[in-house]
């Protein structure tokens, strides 16, 4: 569940960045974009770690 929460936060900040960019708020768009990128990378790292941990234990992750 934590993985999906991280992804939803990353997507939320991505949408905020897109909307802010459309309205011309450069600083806000840049900040939201940066936060979205960081959260997305954290999500990917956690996902890879969970895949590796599952492979070591011999379990397949639920899809």
N, C-alpha and C positions, 0 to 999 in steps of 0.2 A: 504494500500500500504506500510506503514512503516513496517508492520510485514514481508512482503515478502523481503523488502530491508535488514532487519536485518538477515533474514535467508540466503539470498544470500551472505552476508558478512561472516557469520559463515561458510557456505560451502566453500567459497573462501579460508579462512584461514585454513580450514581443508585440502583442496587439497594441499595448499602450504606446510602444515606440513607433509603430506604424501610424497610429492615429495622430500622435504628436507631430510626426514628420509631415503628415498631410496638412496639418494646420500651421506648420511653419515654426513650431517650437523646437529649435535646434538643440538647445541645452537639455531639455527634458527628453527629447527623442534619443539623444546620445547616452544619457544616463540610463534610461529604461533599456536601451539596446545592450549596453554593457552588462547590466544586471541579468538580462535574459541570456546572454552568452555565457556568463559565469554559471548560472543555474543549469543551463543545458549541459555544460561540460561536467559539472558535478553529477548530474543525472547519468550521463554516459559512463563516467568512472564507476559509480555505484552499480550500474547495470552490468558492466564487464566483471566487476568483482563478484557479483552474485552469480553470474554464469560460471566463472572459474570455481567458486566455492561449491556450486551444484555439481559441476563435473568431477571435482575431487571426491565429493560424497557419493557420486554415482546416481544422483537424482536428476531428472530432467525438469527444467523450470516450467511452470504452468504458463500457457499461452492465453 
